Amino acid sequence: MADRRAGGKGGPWCARGPAFIALLLAQLGGLSACRRPPQPNVLLITVDTTRADHLGCYGYGLARTPAIDALAAEGVRCTNASTAAPITLPSHATILTGVLPPAHGVRDNGAYALGDEAVTLAERLKAAGYDTQAFVSAMVLDERYNLDQGFDGYDDDLWSEDQPKLFMIRDRPAWRTADRVLKWLERWSARPDRRRFFLWVHLFDPHQPCEPPAKFRVLCPTPYDGEIAAADEAVGKIVADLRRRGILDQTLVVLCADHGESLGEHQEKTHALFIYDATIRIPLILRYPALLAAGTLYRGSVRTVDIIPTMLGMLRLPGGGETQGVNLIGAFQGKSAAPVLPQYCESLLSEVGFGMAPLYGVRLDGYKWIRAPKPELYDYRRDQGELHNLCAAEQSRSKQLDGALQALIDDCRRFAVRTEESPMDRETEEMLRSLGYLASAGERKSMGGMDPKDGIGIYNKLEDARHLAQQREWAEAERLLREILDVIPEHISARGVLGLCLLRQGRFEEARAQYLRLLADDPGQFRVYGTLGGIALAEGDLAEAERFFKQGIEINGSFVEAMANIGFIETLRGNDEAAKAWYAKATDADPAFPRTQRLLGDLYYERSKFGEALEFYKKALGILPGDFQATIQAGNCARRIGDRAGARRYFERAGEIRPDSWIPPYNLACLEAASGDIARAMGSLAESVKRGLQSEGLLREDRDLDPLRALPEFKKLLAGVAQSAGAEAKYEGEPRRTRSGR
């Protein structure tokens, strides 16, 4: 394995015999050595959740995707490209390694990490002398999942982004990711010894809930198309920067999606459960004028496993043969026939997340075969919606395709790497389980390996209940959850969400009953003990709360929230030394994670002990200086202990961390109004509204703003916010979904 990672020095490029020449020519697709261009930079852009048929270059007339369309016009557009899995982490693991999920072992989000034995494209290019840098835009691609192998830099710092709402994950908008890319390119360009670069840029925007920037709400037919347009704008900024620097034509640009989106087809509202073409067929575009003719339309079959060997062939680097893909450069150039390639796809979310049967499929020569309890066969050339199951009518073809599928699965043994099945700490895993994103063993048994086609109704009810809960429509969410539990009483996910709904309504006794039932089914859920402790704490029963928190710690000795809460209980009791001891235990259990320090700061803040809270926020910022929430809270603490200059510094720093957020200038406005600096306060408040403040109620009720209320400028500002909020409410009447992280 070390030899595979060694790159140019001491590796296969040291040979200079006939075999080397033959290998090189094969990788070049037969190009003459005298016409070889110099090795280019490499830019790989993956756009999350993007259907090919919602891009202008793929025939969607309502699209606003000029940047992606231009790349297609200047390069190769693949019309029959497919992904290996309709879910973010497994799909990206395939894109970056060139092997299928059964080989690299990453089968779902959250519960798996790429093994160290895997060899990524970044490792291959780093060994060849490239600078390697990644920018990812969602927590599902956090470095804990080990896709950072081979990257000199891996920008997954999302802690300055907004705190995600219930059932949502932390992510970064495409424009902000693009800005970070441009800053990196500026630094790279300024280096006198700069080397060729490999940039991987992941954009998450076309993902539920679809909340595009205002300009795209007006210009695009649906919010989903608006988010694609926002991602396209970010692509355009990056490509324009390369063009401005004069290096676009010296850069191999590859753009693809990790998967598509069902948009209601086959009753699936989003993606990840089924493997129909709505989520499996993806856009794939390559631009490199030295080797690829502009306007090339490639109709042959392409898989995401083919991306790496094709790129390595164009770069004249070895390693393509160590993937499960094929170098398609000759076919793209028209110098060889397009090979007929079996296109593998799978979804294990149905099993891992909901206890239903997994799905495996293959697309081959115009047909799609899906191995399931109720198998399916489609002629996707004539039946693009995959509505007419031909399995019974064409049993011979079904058997043939199932054999081709099994051959692909068997071939994965040659490339298999050991995976880390749970990169999450137990706390995170239990959180996902309690929110319904991971199924317990008991839940899997209760679902009995149900065909996802039969289970889609239950799946959709649970998803709808989550969405209703996020919108605080507790009664309707509760109704759906009880309907699920009437049919499947052992459904752990539904019961956990029901307990949460009851808890958020203040129905503590009913919530307690649901959580105790969860523990009866699965006594190892330490986070449930934490929730029960929280209920007891809210009811003022400190002894009962302490008992539950300690039970959770007995199961998981690193349960930092429980430790911090016991410290809080000791604070309430006046036992300061005992409280400090528990806080120290929490810090020792998780010293590097800013959440621990921030949590302790929050506990003191809620007790109005602002000096003590400030010290913990400072510790959080010492660990992660870009922690937006800790910075804001530090400013609030400084203000409340009379340090107005310190408060201003923290709020201004928060504005630097998040220049698009309305919160820092709003806090400055409150600080300035309370200090009697009326003109400056109005300026800060106007800036807050400019950045997106839309809460009419906040402006009317915040007593900090009392000194401003009689001003005509304030009344005008308030009227504008009221009008804007009304328009936004009308827009928000459209159906929304939450970012599930899939």
N, C-alpha and C positions, 0 to 999 in steps of 0.2 A: 504493500500500500504506500510505503514511503516513496518508492520509485515513481508512482503515479503522481505524487504531489511535487516531485523534484523540479519539474519544469525544464527549462532549456539547459541548465548546467548539469552535465553528467548524465543527461537523459537521452532519449532517442535521437535528438538533433545533433549529437556528437558524431554519428555515423555519416560517412560521405561516400557510400558505395552505391551500386545499382539498385539495391532494394530501397535505399533511402530516396533515390530519384523517382522510382516507381510510386512509392508511397506519396511523395509530394505531389506528383502529377495527378494521382487519383484524388487527393484532397482538393486540388485546384479545379477538379472537374475537367481536366484535360487542357488547361490553359498552357500556352507556351511560356517557358521560363523567362524569355526575353521581354514578355509583355506584362509581367507581374507588377501590379501597383505596390507601393509601400504598404506595410501593415497599417490599417486605420485605427482610430479610436473606436470605441464601441459604446452605444447608448441603447439600453434595453428599457422600454417603457411598458409596464403592465397596467392596464386600466381595469379596475375591478368591475365585475357584474355588467358587462357590456355586450349586448346582442349585436351580431354583425348586421342584422337587418334593420338596425336603428342608426346606421351611419350613412352619410350621403354617398360615399364612394361604393357602398353596397346596395344602392338603389333606393334609399329612403329619402323621398323628396322633401319631407318636412324637417329633416335634420339640419342643425347648425353646427357642422363639424368641418370648417374650412381647413384647419391645420392637419387633421388626419387625412382628409380628402387629398390635400396637396402631397402628403407623403406617398399616398397610393398612386397619384398621377406621376410621381417622379421615381417610382420603383416598381416593386412586385406586389400585387394584391392576390392573396390566396382565397379562393371562393369555397374551398372544401376543407377548412381547417377545424380541428376538434380538440377539446381538452380532455384530460384523463379523469377529471373529477369536478363536479359542479360546486366546489367549495374552496375557499381561498388558500388555506395553508397547504393541503395536499397538492393542489394544482400548481402552486408556486414551487413546491419541492420538486415536482416533475420538470417544470420549466428550467430550474436552476441546476438540475443534476442530469437530465436526459434519460431517466429511468422511470418506470411506472410505479404507482403507489404500492403494489405488492412487493416491489423490490426495495424502494427507499423506506417503506414502512410507515409513512405518515398518512393516516387514513381518515383523519377528521381534525377539525380545529380544536385546540386547547388540550386535548388528551395525549398528544404525541409530539415528539421533537425529532428532527433529522439527526441520525446517528453521526458520530464523528468520522466513521469509516467512509461515509459518502464523500464523493469528490464533486465539488460545485464548479460552475463556470468561473466564478471569481477566483477559486484556487488555481485553476488552470491558467487564467490570464495573469494573475499575480506572479506565478512561476515564470511566465513569459516576459515579465518586466513591466507589466501595466500597473498604473495607479488604480486602485479599486475602491469604489465608494457607492454606498446604497442609501436611498432615502425611501422609507416606508411610511405609510399614512394611516395605519390602523394597528391596534394592539394585537390583533391576531397574527401579525408578523413580527412581534417583539423578538429580540435577540434570544430570549429564553428558549425559543423553538429551533434555534441553532441554524437558521438560514444565513447567519452572518459569517459562516466559514469562508475565509479567503478575502474578506473585505478589510481594507485598511481603516475604513470608517463606516459605521452603520448607524445612520441617523434614525433612531426610533424614539427619540425623546418627545413624548406627547404630553408630558406633565404640565406644560404651559397651556394646553388646550382646555376647553370647558369641561367641567365635571359632567360625565355622561348621566343622562336621566335613567330612570328605572328601566332595566332590561336592555340598555344600550351600552355600547363599548366606546372607549375613547378613540377619537380619530382626528385627522387634520385635513382641512379643506385643500383642494388641489392647488389653488393659487398660492397658498402659503408654502406648500411643499416646493412648488416651482421657484419661489423666491429663494428658498434655501439652496436649491440646486444652482441658481444663478450666482449666489454668493460664493459657492464652492468653485464654480468655473472661474470667477474673478480671481480667487486666490491661486487656483491652478495656473491660470494664464500669467500671473505675475511672477511665478517661480522661474528663475533662470535655467534650472536643471529639469524642467518639467518633462515627464514621460508621457507616453500614450495613456489614455485613461479608459477604464471600463466603468460606466455609470449605470446603475439599476435604479429606476425611478418608478415607484408604485403609487398610483392615484386611486383613492377609495371612493370618490364622489358618487358615481352612479350606483348608489347603494341606499336601500331604505333606511330611514325615512327620506324620501326625495324632497329636499328643501333647497332648491337652487337659489343662487343670487337673484335679486329682484329683476335685473335686466333680462335674465333668461326665463323668468316666469312669464314675461310678456311675449317674448320672441318664440318660445317653443310650445308645441301642442300639449305636452304633458310635463309634469314635474320630473319624471324619469328622463325624458329627453333634455330637460333643462340641466340636469346634473351631468349628462353626457357632454352637453355644450360647455359646461364649466370645466370639465376635465380636458376637453379639446382646447379651450383657451390656454390652459396651463401647458399643454403640449406645444402650442404655438409659441408661447413665450420662450420655452427652452430651445426649440428649433431656431427661432429668430436670433437668439443669442449666439448659437453656434454659427449661424450664417454671418452675423455681424463680425464675429471673430475670424471669419474666413476659413473655418475648419469643418463646415457642414459636409462638404463633399469628401473630406478626408475622415468621415465618421460613418461607420456602419450603424444604421438606425434600424432597430427591430421594435415594432409595436404590436402587442397582442392583448387580448383580454384573458383573465384567468378562467372565466366562465361567463355564461349569459344570465338571463332572468326570465322566469316563466310568464310573468305578467298575467296570471290567471289561467294559462293553458293547463289542461289536465287537472284543474282545480288547485294547482299550486300557485300561490300568490307571489312567491319570491324565487328561491332556488335552494339547492342542496339535497332535497329529498329524492327527486326523480332524475332520470338520465335521458330525458327526451332532448331533441335537438334545440329546443328553446334555451336550454342551459348548457348544452354540450358543444354546439357549433359556435365558433368564435371568430372574430376578425384576426387576421395575421398579415402584416405589411412589413416589407423590407425595403430599405433605400440605401443604395451604395452605387453611385453612377459608374465607378471604375469597373464594376463587374455585372451590374444589373441594369438592363435597359429600362428606360422610363416607360410607364404605361403598360407594363407586362401584366397580363391576366393569367394566373395559374389555376387551372381547374382540377388538377390532380389532388389526391388525398394527401393531407399533411397532418401530423400529430405534434403535440407540444414536445414530445421526445425527440423530434427531428430538428428542433431549433438549435440545440447545442452543436450536433455534428455538422450542420450546415454552416453555422457561424465559424466553427473551427476550421472548416474547409476553406472558407473565404479568407480567413486570417492566416492560412498556411501553418496551422498548429496541429499537433497530434492530440489524440484523446477521443475523437469522434467514434472510433471503433469500440471504445469502452462504454458506450451508451447503448440503449435499445433503439436508437433512432437511425435515420438514414441521411447522408449528405445529399441534399437536393439541389446543389448549385448547378449541376449540369442540366437537370430538368428545368430549372428556372430560366436558364440561358437558351433552352431549346436545343441543346446539343445531345440530349438523351431523352428517351421516352419517359413520360411520367410513370413512376412505379405505382402499382396498385397495393396500397398499404392497409393492413387491418388496423382500425382505429379503436383502441380500448377505452372504456369508460366504466366508472364505478361510483356508487354512493353507499358509504357505510354509516352516514348520519342516521338513517332510518333504524339501524341496529344500535349504534353507540348512543345516540341521543334519545331514542324512543322505544327501543326493544322490538322493533319490527324486523322483518327480513331484510338483509342487505340486497343491493342490486348490482349486477355486473352486466356489461354489454359490450358489443363490438359492432362497428360500422364497417361494411366491406362490400365493395362493388355495387353500391346503390341500395343495400339493405341494412337494416338495423335489427340486431337480435338482443333481447334483454332476458337474462336469466333471472327468474323470479319464481315464487310459488305458483303464480299464474304467468307462464312465459309469454313473450310478445315478439312478433316479427312484423317489420314494416318495410315497405318499399318507399324510402323517403324521397326518391326522385318524383314519384307520382303522387305521393301522399305526404306532403311536407308537414302537415299538422300531426302526423302519426296517429291517425284516428281509426284506421282499419287494420286490425290485428289479423295477419295472415298465417299465424302459427298452425292452426288446425288444417288449413288448406294446403300448406306447403311444408309438410313434415320433413321431407328430405332436405330441403334448404335449411330448415331450422336445425336439424342435426348437424349439417355441415358447418353452419356458423357457430354452433355451440362448441364444436371441435376446434374451430379457429380461436374462439375465446379461451378455451382451456389451454391451447398451445401458448397463447400470450401469457397466461398466468403461470404456466410451467416454466416458461423462459425466464421469468423473474427470479427463479432460484439462482441463476448464474450471477445475478447482480445484487443479490440480497445483502443488505447491511443491517446491523443491529440498531434498533431504534430504542429511544428512551420513551416508554409508553406514557409516562406522566411527568412532564417537565414542570408542572405546576406544584406548588406546595399544597399540602392537604387542605389548607384553608381555602385556597382559590378553587380547588376541585370541588369541595363541598359547597362553595358559594354557587358555582355553575350548576351543581346538582340541585341545590335548593331552588334555583331560578328556572329549572326545567331544561337545561341544556345538556345534561348528561344523565343517562338512565342508570338506575341502580340494578343490581342483579335481580332483585325482587320484581322490579318493573318490567325488565326484559321477560321474565317468566310469565308475568301477567298478560303481556301482549302476545305471547305464544308464537313468535315468529310470523306475525301477520303480514300478508302482502301489503306493501305501502299503498297500493291502489285501494285496498279495503280500509286502510287506516288513515287515509288522507282526511276524512271527516273529523276524526279525533284530533289529528295533528292541527288542523285548521282551527278547531275550537280552542285548543290550548294556546295557539298563536293569537287568536282573537282576544282571548281572556287576558293575555299579557298586554296587548295593545290597549285594551279598555282600562286595565289597571294603570298603565302609564298615563292615561288621560284622566285618571281619578274617577272613572265611571265604575265605581266599586260594585254596585248592585248588579249591573249587567255582567260584569266579569264573574261575580260570584255565581250567577245563574248558570253560565256556561261551564264553569269548573264543577259544579255539583252535577250537571248532566253527564260529564265525563266519569265522575266518581260513582254515579248510579250504575253505569255500565261496567266500569273497571275500578272497583274499590281500592285495589292495590296500586293505582297509578300514582307513584311517588311525586312526580313533577306537578300534577294537577293539585294534589293535596298541599304541596309546599306553597304554590302560588295562592291557593285559597287561604291558607294561614296568613300569608302576607296581606291579602286584601282585607281580611278581618282585622288584622293588627292595625293597618293604616286607617281604619274606620274607628279605632278606639274600642273595638269589641274584644277586649282582652281575654275574657273567660272563654269565648268561642274560639279565638285564635289559639289559646293555650291547649284546648282540647284537640285541635288539628295537629299541633306540633307534638303533643304527647302520643298521638296515633302514629305519627311519622317515626318516633323513637321506638314504638312497639314493633313496627315493621322493620326498622333498621337502626339498632341502638348505637351504631358507630358514627352517627351524624353529629359531630361535635358542634357544628355551627347552630344546630337546632337548640342545643343546650344554651348557647350564647343568646339566641333569640328569646328563649324562655326566661333567661336571666334579665334581659332587657325589659320584658313585660313586668316581671316582679319589681324591677327598679322603678319603672314608671308608676307602679301602684304604691311605691313607698315601702315595700317589704324588703328591707336590705338583707336580712338573713337568708330569705329564700333566693334572692338574686345572687348572693355570694355562693350559695350551695350549687346553683345551676352553673355559674361561671367556673367553679372549681371542677365540676363534673366534666365540663368541656375540656379543661386543661388536662385532666387525667387521661383523656383520649388522645389529645394532641398537645404535647408539652410546649409547642410554639404558638399557641393560640393567643396572639398578642392583644387582640381586642379584649378578651376576657381578663387578661392580666391588668390592662389599663383600667377596665371597669371596676375591678376589685380595688385598685388604687383609688379610684374615684369614690367608691363606697367608704373606704377608710378615711378619705378626706371629709366626707359628710359626717362621719362619726367623730371627727376631730383628732384622729390618730395619724398625725402628719408623718411620723417616722415609718409607720407601717405602709402608708400611702407611697412614700418615696421608695420603699423597698420593692413594692409591686411595680412601680414605674420603671425601676432599674431592671427588674426581671423582663419587662416588656422590651426595653431597649436592648438588653443582652440577647433576647430571642431573635430580634430583627433590627440590628443596629444600622444597617445601610439603607433601609427603606424609609423614605421621608414620611410615609403615612403614619408611622409610629409616633414620631415627634410631633407631627401636625395634630394627630389625634389627642395627644396629651395637651397640646396648646388649646385645642377646642374645648377639652374638659374644663380647663382653668378659665377659658374665655366665658363659657356658659355660667361659671360661678362668679363672674365679674372680677376675677383675680387677674387683671390685665398685665401687671408686671411679670407674674410667673408665666402667663401665657406667652408673652413676648419672648421670653428666654427659650421656650420650646420652639416657637416659630423660627427664631434665629438658628437653632440647631437644625431644623428641617432645611433651612436655606443653606446651611453649611454643607449639607449632604447634596442638595440639588438646588443650586442658585436660581434656576429657572422655574421653580415651583410658584406658579401664578397665585394659587389660593393662599399659600403661606405668606407670600409677599403682601397681598391685600390685607390679610388678617394681622400681619405685623404692623402695617400702617394704622389699622383700626385700634390696635393695642397702644401704639405710641400716642395716638391722638387722645385716648382716654386717660393716659397717665400724664397728659399735659405737654408732651413733646411734639409740638406742632411741626417743627422743622424736620424731625425724624419721620413723622407721618407723611409729610410731603415727599421726602426722599423715597419712602417705600411706595407711595402711590405713583410717583413718576417712574420708578423702576418697573412697576407692574405695567405701566403704559409702554415701556420699551419692550417688555416680554411679549405683550399682546397689543400691538399698535391698533388692532381692529376692534378691541373690546371697549364697550361703553362704560364698564365698571370703574377703571382707574380715573377717568375725568369726572365721573359722577362723585366718587369719593373726594376728589379734590374740590369739587363744587361745594360739597357739604362742609368740608374743612374751612374753606374760604368764607362761606356764608356765616359760619359760626364765629369766625375771626373778625367779621365786619368788613371784609374786602369784597364789597358787593359787585363791583364791576368785574373783577377777576372771577368771582363765583359764577356770574352769568355767562362769561366766556367759556368756562369749563363745562357748565351745564349744556350750552349750545353744542360744544364738541361732543359731549356724551350722546346727545340726540342724533348728531351727525353720524356717530359710530353705531347707532342701532337701538338706543334706548326707546322702548315703545310702551312702557308701563305708565299709563295715565294715573293709575291709582297710587303708584309710588310717588309721583310728583305732587299729587294732591295731599298725601298723608304724611310724608316725611317731615318731621318737625324741624330737622336741620335746615330746611329750605324756607322756614317761616320769614326770615328777613327779606326774601325775594318776592313774596307773593303779591305785594301791592304794585310791583313794577309792570309797566305795559309790556316790556320785553318778555317777562315771565309768562304773562297771560297769553301772549301770542305763541310762545313756545309750547305751552300747555295745549292750546287749541290745535296746533300742528300735530302734536303727538296723538291727541284724541282722534284726529282724522286718519292718521297713518295706522293707528291701532285698529280702527274700524275696517280699513281696507285689508289689513293682515288677517283679521278674523274671518273675513269673507273668503280669502284665499285658503285659510286653514280649514274651511268647510269641506275641502276635498279630502278623500280618504288618505290617511297616513299610515305608515308602518314604522316600526322601530328598527334601529340598527342592531341586528341580532348577532353580528360578528361572523356571518357565514358567507 
